[in-house]
């Protein structure tokens, strides 16, 4: 099935060689192997900002592909609140800290923004059976939206995936395939099975539609803060869809003159798996794969992110910085967010706390600045780390609330 710009409002373009891709089910460029993204005309974006209505992600449907209403698959995603974190701001010495509570999406994580748009598009294109590889949140989200859409769904997970996330995936009726090893081995396993043609590989790390759904994050922040954007935003990055999608959303708003400038966007990765931060430190243009090691921030264990070069380019274009944090720092942030702000998130989300602390110490974020931190996943998705964190809180003299 082929639709052109006049039908959908966008074209698929390769990040690497720039060519237009006509196959709307493609995940990468057939010539250079680079990832794809949706490209909209300036007129389409300008008119789209004038036509918002309703609530949630699909409030901005005129800024997304023209998918017929009967194919839209929604569980009420988007529209997540922003709260002020006065205690964290005071503790870390900045003027204002905002938390955008992405864990209040329907399946408890940010991934629902991507799943809603991707599954809607695949349903319209006539796809019936899909599969993805995931450490948990994306798998649970895609499983839920597949159930709503009536699609058969299989999720490949690493053996170390928290049982809480595996149970959630299974509850939505998806088939779970556990793979020995980490994220890298899991990706290899699904690629082998995908080559057999038994399902469509609905990869949240490769799909341009999954990425595009995260533009809604930027649109919401602009509306919720009345266009008065903070100077800085810090994103946890594994595959990087939220950070990159938000960047594209802010750039769309800039082109449409909805905002005057884009905030400085920074990223954080765990020391155990930091391919993009490593490339940033080296001043490199390309991200090299790393050997993933154990970390409590399991959602960020992406050793070879497909969109790594795109993220690196976007990061530098907005004068952002990449930092790395260790597990002890993440635990401190995990506990501090809970006990200072009442925010119970999963460890992946908690990386933003030590990242902000480092950026303050480096002088990147000043005392007169404001910062927005996305809280990407709910704490009950990883109760094993929760128990570990409580033990850490009771035994450590460096506990952040002492």
N, C-alpha and C positions, 0 to 999 in steps of 0.2 A: 504494500500500500504506500503511495507517495502523495504527499501534500506539499504545496509550495508556500512561500511567504504570504501570498494573498489569502491562503486558506487558514493558516495557523498563527500568523503574526510573527514568525521567527524563521531563522535558518539554523542548521547545525553547522558549526565551523570548527575545524581542527586547530588546536592551540599551537601545534608544532609547525605545520607547513601552510596553514591558513586556508586550505581548500574547503569548499562547501561539500557537505556529506548529504547525499540524497536518501540514503537508507535510514529511516527514522528509528529503527531498532538497533542501530550500530552503537557500540560502546567505545570504540576507538577508531582512529584513522587507519584505513587499510593500506595506506602507503608508508606512513612514518611511525605508526603505532602510538601516536600521542592521544591524550584525552580530548573530548569534545565539549563544547559549551553552546548554549542557545544564544543567538544573537538577534536582537530586536531592532527595528528601525527607530530612529530618534522620534519620529512622529507618533509611532505606536506607544512609546513610553510616555511622551508628553501628554497624549490623550488619555492614557491609562491612569495617570495620577489624578485626572479630573473626574474619574468615574468609579471611585471606591464606594462600596456600599455593603451593608451587612456586617458580619463580625468574623473574626478568625482569619485564617490564611486566605480563604476564598473571598474575603472582603476585597482583595486585590486581584480578582480574577481577570480584569482587563489588562493587567500587567503580566499575565501568564499566557501560555498557549490557548488558542480558542478551542478548548475541548467542549463538546456539547454537554449540556447540563446533565443529561441522563447517564453520562459516563463518569461523572465526577464522584470520587470515592472519598468521603469525609467522615471523620469521627468527632469533629469539633476542634481540630487542631489549631494552633496559633492563638493569638490574642492573650498571650501569657503576661502576667502583671510585672511591673517594675516596682521594686520597693527600695527605700533608702536604708543603707547599712551604716547608721551613725556610729555604732560601736567599733566597727572595723575601720571606719574613716579616722576616728580618734586614735585608735591603737596604732595605725600605720602612718599617721601624720599627713593625711591629705584632706582637702577641703570637703569633698563629697564622694561617696561611693554608692553606686546604684547596682542592684542585683536584678537581673531579668530571669524570672523563675521558669525556665524551660522545662523543668521536671513536672510542671503542671499540665503538660500535654497529655493526651488520652492514655498512652501506654507508659507514661512516667519518664519520658526523655525527649530531647530535642529532635530525635530522628523522625518523628511524625510529620514534620514539615516536608521532608524529602519523600517519605513514603506516600503521602497523599497525592502529590503531583505525579510521582513516578507510576504508581499503580493505576491512577486515573488514565494516564497516557497509554499504558500497556493494555488496559482494558479496552480502550477505544481502538487500539491497533489490532485487537483480536487475539492477543496472547492469552493462553489458557493455563499453562503450567510454568511456574517460576521457581528459582532457587537463588540463594545468596549465601555468602560466608560471612560470619559475624562473631564478635566476642560476646554478643548478647543483646545490646539495646537496639541496634538496627534489625537484627533478626526478629526480635519480639515485635517491633513496629511493623515490619514488612509482613509478618505472619498475621497480625491483627487486620491490616488493610486488605490483605489477600482474602481473609475470611469474609470481610464486608463485601468485597468485590466478587466473591464466588470463584476465586482462582485456587488451583492446587499449589501448595507451597512447601518447599523443602529448605531447611536451614542447616548449613554445615557450621559446626562450632568446634573450637579447640577444646582439648580435654580438660583444660584448667578453667573453663567457663563456670562462673558461679552457678550453683544449682538453682538459685532463685530465678536467674534469667532463663535457664533451660526449662524450668517448670512453666514460666510465663509463655515461652514460645510454644510449648506443647499444649498449653491450655487453649490456644487459639486454633488448634487442630493441625498445625504444621508438623511435618515429619522432621525429626531432628537426627542429623548424622554427626556423631562425635568422631573427631579426627585426632589421632595421636600426634602430639607436638603442639606448636604454637600457631599463631596467625598465618605465618608463611606456609606451613605444611597444609593448613586448612585451605588456603587459596589454591595451592597446587592440586589438592584432591578435587575441588569443585571444577577446576578447569578440565581435568581428565574426564569427569562425568559429563560436563557440558559439551565436550567434543562429540559425545555419542548422540546428541540431538534429542535427548529425552525431556529437556526443559529449556526455557529461556533464562540465561544468566542475568538476573536482575541485580547487578552488583551496585551496592550503595556507594562503593568507592570509585566506580567507573561511570555510572549512569549520569548523563548530562541532565536528565529530568530530576533525579534525586537532588543533585546540586542546585538546580534552579529553584526548587521549593524554598531554599534557605534565604533567597532574596527577601522573602516576607519578613524575616527578622529585622532587617534594616528598615523596611517600610513601617513596621510597628514602632520601632524605637523613635523614628522621626515624628510620628503622630503622637506617641505617648509623652514625649518630652517637648512637644510643641515646637519642634525644629531647633531647640536649644541643646545641641548635642554636647556630650562630654568631650573633653580633650583627648581622652584615651579609652580604648577598649582592649580587653585581654581575653583571648580565646584559647581553650585547651585544644590541641591539634594532634590527631592521629591521622585519619584520612583527610581531615581539614574541610569538610563540606560546609560546616557552619561558618567558619571564618571566611572562606572564599565566597560563599553565597552572599554573606552579609556585605562583603567588599563590592561585589557586583551590584547589589541593591543600592548601596550608597553612591556608587558611580552613576547608576541610572538616575538617581535623585539629583545628583550634581548636574548631569547633562540637561535634565528637565528644569533646572533652576529652582528646584524645591528646597535645596540646601545650598549654602555658599561654599562649604568645604567639608571634606571627609575627615573624621577623627583619625588620630594615629592608632593604627591597629597593630597590636602586639600578639605574639603567640607564646605558649608554654608547652614544653614536652618533658616527659620523665627522663631522667638521666639514663635509665636502662634502655630507652628506645627513642632516640632523638635525631633522626636523619635530617630533618629540615633545619633544626637548630644548629646541628653540626655544620651544614652547608653555609648557613648564615655567618657563623663564626669564621669560617675559612674565606669568606668573601666570594664563594663559588656561585656560578650561574646554574649549576645542575645539582640535584640532590642524589647522593649515592646511597644505596641500600646499606643497612647495618644489620648486625646479628642481634636479634631481639633477646633481651634478658628479662628476668622476672621483675615485675613491678605491681604494686597494688592498684595503679591506674591502668587497669586492663584494657579499657576502651581506647587507650592511646598506643597500644602495642601494634603499630603498623610500621614494619621495618622498611618497606619500599612503597611509600604512598604514590599512587598513580598520578595525582595532581600536585606532587611535590614542587615541581618547577613553576607551576602556575602560582602556588602559594608563595613561594620565594619572591617571585616577580611582584605580586600584589603587595606583599609585606614591605618591600623596599620602596614601592611607588608612593606609599603613604607614610614613609619615614618610621616604620615600625621596627621593633626589636624582638628577637627570639631569645628566650631564656630556658634553662633546664633546671629541674628541681628533683631532689631525692625523695625517697619514700618517707623518711622521718619528717621532712618538711611538709609533705602532703598530709601525713597523719595530723600534724599540728594544725594545718588549715582545716582539715576535716572536722576536728574537734572544735576549733575556734568558731567556725561558721555555725555549728550547732548550738554552742553554749553562749556565744555573744549575740548572735542574730536570730536564733531559732530556726536556722536553715539546715535541715537534715538531707544532705546530698550524698551521692556516691563519691568515692575517692577521685575518680577522673575529674569531676567537677571541682573538687577542692584544690586542684593544682593552681587555680587562679589566685588563691590567697598568698601562698609563698611567692608566686610570680610577681604579684603586686609589691610585696615586700622587697623583692630584689630590684624591681624597677625604681622604687623609691630610693633604695640604698645607692643605686647607680646614678641617681640624679635625673633619670629619664622622666619620671613623674614627680612633679613639684608639689609643695605644700598648698599651693593655690589652685591646683588642678582638680578636676572631677574625672571619675573613672567609672565605666560600666563593665560589670562582670556577668557573663551568662552562667547560670547554674543549670547544668545540662541534664542531670539524671537524679532520680530519687534514691534516697539512702537504703531503702528496703530491697533494692536490686542486688545487694551484696552483703548479706548478713554475716558472712565469714569475716570480712574485713571489719565489720561493725564490732564484733566481739574482740578482735585484735586491738581496735582503737580504744575500746573501753579499758582494756588491760594497760595499754600504753598511757592513758590518761591518769590512771590510778597510781602508776609506778614512776612516772617521769617527773623529776624536779623542774624540768623545763616546760612543763605543761603551759600552754598559752593563756590559761585563765588564772594562773597563780599570781 
